[in-house]
Amino acid sequence: MEIEPRPGGFRKPLSTRDFILEYLREKGEEGEYIAELHRAYKKALTELALNGAVVPAYQGRGRKPTIPRVRKYAYPRYHNFQQQVWKLAQEGLIELSRIEPTEGLHGQFRGFKKPPERHYYRLKE
């Protein structure tokens, strides 16, 4: 199937919803937090773009192209990805497995009254 450009960018060959469910299935009981899911999704889209890249044909003028031209897919923003996880939780497909504080993980949270928490999700049994 050929990917066609759309007004808002290129259509993604990988559904966000399907990716989340498959990734959590691979992770098993321990689950994963939203930021890690988001990073893994962006990495999967990049790999798909690189695997589908083609080297343009040399036409005899100028420098010979050696690097494949890659059309990148637009990544969903973190907030949109977080909403998709929330929708899956509302549908009862995934559940919150645990909450861990981020205190001490990053220096960027120093001075916060209450540091943010990581919400881990897993497939519902």
Stockholm file with secondary structure:
# STOCKHOLM 1.0

chainA/1-125         MEIEPRPGGFRKPLSTRDFILEYLREKGEEGEYIAELHRAYKKALTELALNGAVVPAYQGRGRKPTIPRVRKYAYPRYHNFQQQVWKLAQEGLIELSRIEPTEGLHGQFRGFKKPPERHYYRLKE
#=GR chainA/1-125 SS CCCCEETTEECCSSCHHHHHHHHHHHHGGGCEEHHHHHHHHHHHHHHHHHHTCBCCCCCSSSSCCCSCBCCCCCCCCHHHHHHHHHHHHHHTSEEEEEEEECTTTCGGGTTCSSCCEEEEEEECC
#=GC SS_cons         CCCCEETTEECCSSCHHHHHHHHHHHHGGGCEEHHHHHHHHHHHHHHHHHHTCBCCCCCSSSSCCCSCBCCCCCCCCHHHHHHHHHHHHHHTSEEEEEEEECTTTCGGGTTCSSCCEEEEEEECC
//
